Amino acid sequence: MEAKTARSELTQSAIVDVALEMARLDGLDSLSIGEVAKRLNLSKSGVFSRIGSREALQAAVLDAFEKTFQQEVILPALREPRGLPRMDAMVRAWLARVDGPHGNCLYVAGAFEYDDRDDAMRDRLLDGVRRWRGTLRRTLVQAQDAGQLRADADLDQLIFELDGLFTALVREVRFLRTPDALDRAWTSYGRLMAPVRLDAAPSIAPVPIP
């Protein structure tokens, strides 16, 4: 019984992995039970029995994306001191993640897919984006408290421009395929923060996540 359960969980993990890769390339709306089954050489009923509906598959993919986002962007940055060292680490990891071979960000791409809809998936995406922006804000507030960031810095404006930078990098990497997009994005981040930061600018540039 335990072996059967383990095989089922392994298959479910493979289903979500394949679906996540599909969503990264073609968007959440591209997902279908049939296409996932085809790619894994499974029956549609086999996929459905482990995942459920197409909507459940989309939700599982978003859960997997958010878990990976936490592991690759947020958790490593928490090892850094509070404030701008942590902020720099988060931005560096985010930029490097987007410029990697699996580089799309569902928070960015999903905003364009679901911007004019009113459904559960839009609400899930919106919640994730707001939590990410909330993390950025808390980190900037900590930087102000630590005397690393000017007390009169407009945090809403900084977050607005950071979000624009993230969106621009996705387009440069995915659509325009600009070879030095990562370097340009890191330079833009430095220019954005320079007028308000009171500590030394970071010297370690991001590198793509393989």
C-alpha positions in Angstrom: 0.0 0.0 0.0 2.8 2.4 0.9 4.6 1.6 -2.4 1.5 2.3 -4.3 1.0 5.6 -2.5 4.6 6.6 -3.2 4.2 5.9 -6.9 1.0 7.9 -7.0 2.7 10.9 -5.3 5.7 10.6 -7.7 3.3 10.6 -10.7 1.5 13.6 -9.3 4.8 15.4 -8.8 5.7 14.7 -12.4 2.4 15.9 -13.6 2.8 19.2 -11.8 6.4 19.6 -13.1 5.4 19.1 -16.7 2.5 21.5 -16.3 4.7 24.1 -14.6 7.1 24.0 -17.6 4.1 24.4 -20.0 2.9 27.4 -18.0 6.3 29.0 -18.0 6.5 28.7 -21.8 2.9 29.3 -22.8 1.0 30.6 -19.8 -1.4 29.2 -17.3 -4.3 29.3 -19.7 -2.4 26.9 -22.0 -2.7 24.0 -19.5 -4.9 21.0 -20.4 -5.3 17.6 -18.9 -4.9 16.0 -22.3 -1.7 17.7 -23.2 -0.1 16.9 -19.8 -1.2 13.3 -20.2 0.3 13.1 -23.7 3.7 14.5 -22.6 3.9 11.9 -19.7 2.5 9.0 -21.8 -0.4 8.7 -19.3 -4.2 8.4 -19.9 -6.3 11.5 -19.4 -8.2 9.6 -16.7 -4.9 8.8 -15.0 -4.0 12.5 -14.8 -7.5 13.5 -13.7 -7.6 10.9 -10.9 -4.4 12.4 -9.4 -5.0 16.1 -10.1 -8.7 16.7 -10.7 -10.0 19.4 -13.0 -8.1 21.7 -15.3 -8.6 24.4 -12.7 -7.2 22.2 -10.0 -4.1 21.6 -12.3 -3.7 25.4 -12.7 -3.9 25.9 -8.9 -1.3 23.1 -8.3 1.0 24.7 -10.9 0.7 28.1 -9.1 1.4 26.4 -5.8 4.6 24.8 -7.3 5.7 28.1 -8.8 5.3 29.9 -5.5 7.2 27.2 -3.6 10.0 27.5 -6.1 9.9 31.3 -5.9 10.3 31.1 -2.1 13.1 28.6 -2.4 15.1 30.5 -5.0 14.4 34.2 -4.2 13.1 34.8 -0.7 14.6 32.2 1.5 18.3 32.6 0.4 17.9 36.4 0.9 16.8 35.8 4.5 20.4 34.7 5.3 21.5 38.3 4.6 21.3 41.1 7.2 18.0 42.9 7.3 17.5 45.9 5.1 19.3 46.7 1.9 21.7 43.7 1.9 18.5 41.5 2.0 16.8 43.6 -0.6 19.8 43.4 -2.9 19.9 39.7 -2.5 16.2 39.3 -3.3 16.4 41.4 -6.4 19.6 39.7 -7.6 18.0 36.3 -7.2 14.8 37.4 -9.0 16.7 38.8 -11.9 18.9 35.8 -12.2 15.9 33.5 -12.1 14.2 35.3 -14.9 17.3 35.2 -17.1 17.7 31.4 -16.6 16.6 28.8 -19.1 13.2 28.4 -17.4 13.0 32.2 -17.0 9.4 33.3 -17.1 7.7 34.6 -14.0 4.0 33.6 -13.6 3.5 36.7 -11.5 4.4 38.9 -14.5 3.0 36.8 -17.3 -0.1 35.9 -15.3 -0.9 39.6 -14.9 -1.3 39.9 -18.6 -3.2 36.7 -19.0 -5.7 37.4 -16.3 -5.8 41.2 -16.2 -9.4 41.5 -17.6 -10.9 38.5 -15.9 -12.7 37.9 -12.6 -12.1 34.4 -11.5 -10.4 32.3 -8.8 -7.1 32.1 -10.7 -6.9 35.9 -11.0 -7.5 36.2 -7.3 -4.7 33.6 -6.6 -2.3 35.5 -8.8 -3.2 38.8 -7.3 -2.7 37.5 -3.8 0.8 36.2 -4.7 1.8 39.5 -6.3 0.6 41.5 -3.3 2.5 39.2 -0.9 5.7 39.7 -3.0 5.2 43.4 -3.0 4.5 43.3 0.7 7.9 41.5 1.2 9.6 44.2 -0.8 7.9 46.9 1.3 8.8 45.3 4.7 12.4 45.0 3.5 12.6 48.6 2.5 11.1 49.7 5.9 13.7 47.6 7.7 16.4 49.4 5.6 15.0 52.8 6.7 15.0 51.6 10.3 18.6 50.5 10.0 19.6 53.9 8.5 20.5 52.3 5.2 17.7 54.1 3.2 16.7 57.7 3.4 13.8 58.3 5.7 12.0 60.4 3.1 12.3 57.7 0.4 9.0 57.1 -1.4 8.5 53.4 -0.9 5.4 53.2 -3.1 7.4 54.7 -5.9 10.3 52.4 -5.4 8.1 49.4 -5.5 6.3 50.7 -8.6 9.5 51.1 -10.4 10.9 47.8 -9.2 7.8 46.1 -10.6 8.3 47.9 -13.9 11.9 46.7 -13.9 10.9 43.1 -13.4 8.3 43.3 -16.1 10.8 44.9 -18.5 13.3 42.1 -17.9 10.8 39.4 -18.7 10.1 41.1 -22.1 13.7 41.7 -22.8 14.6 38.0 -22.1 11.6 36.2 -23.4 10.5 38.4 -26.4 13.4 40.5 -27.5 16.0 38.0 -26.3 18.4 40.8 -25.5 21.8 39.1 -24.7 22.8 41.5 -21.9 19.4 42.0 -20.4 20.4 40.8 -17.0 23.3 43.2 -16.8 21.1 46.1 -17.9 18.4 45.2 -15.4 21.0 45.1 -12.6 22.3 48.5 -13.7 18.8 49.9 -13.7 18.3 48.6 -10.1 21.5 50.3 -9.0 20.4 53.6 -10.6 17.0 53.4 -9.0 18.3 52.9 -5.5 21.4 55.2 -5.7 19.5 58.4 -4.8 18.0 57.0 -1.7 20.4 54.4 -0.3 22.8 55.5 2.4 25.0 52.4 2.4 27.5 51.1 -0.2 26.0 49.8 -3.4 26.2 46.0 -3.9 29.2 44.7 -5.8 28.0 41.2 -6.6 26.0 41.1 -9.9 23.4 38.4 -10.6 24.2 35.4 -12.8 21.5 33.3 -14.5 20.2 30.3 -12.5 21.1 27.2 -14.6 
